[in-house]
Amino acid sequence: MKRHNKSPIGPMVIDYLKEHQNGLYNYLNKIGKEDEMTYEDAGKMVTDDINNHFKVGYKLVWNDSLNQCMVDYDIVRVVGEYVGYSK
């Protein structure tokens, strides 16, 4: 996970927001205000934020219980359908 100078992710996210989430796009660009950001500024800001969030990488956790993030029904369904476990 690192920042790319060529083809950064920020402008791609801004384009997606413009097409699918106009409210968030307007918020990020501050449309209609004196301190309006340019497309390049918004893209750089999003790229920097994504880089800061993911620059430490990801963490794999082993021997962690599923019920911290899933209810029992979902655990049974996932283990049965995707792991192949049956009673």
Steps between C-alpha positions, in 0.01 A plus 500: 500500500677809383427827328545501124615817329381369165125447493419577868177373652358836616380627160344159427305520828391857419377386156306214658342733755402743226318221315343315796507709821440859401444622856836374622664630182355846564611487862857409410520767233310758711294600198341847522729641770784748491755236600414266211762237434622415155469148362876454543490620864215263585676210327824572688313526832327164448826337387678631810220383731494152349878478518506609864237243590660202324872582519555266796364210294251247618496266795398135491352360820503125562302311763249781533136418566246573228232616743674834546370616165230248399182360649463124553275449198757657267784300655314173443414599143856607410661195658248269334497655152857619455707278728303182437435417863183310589367357824 
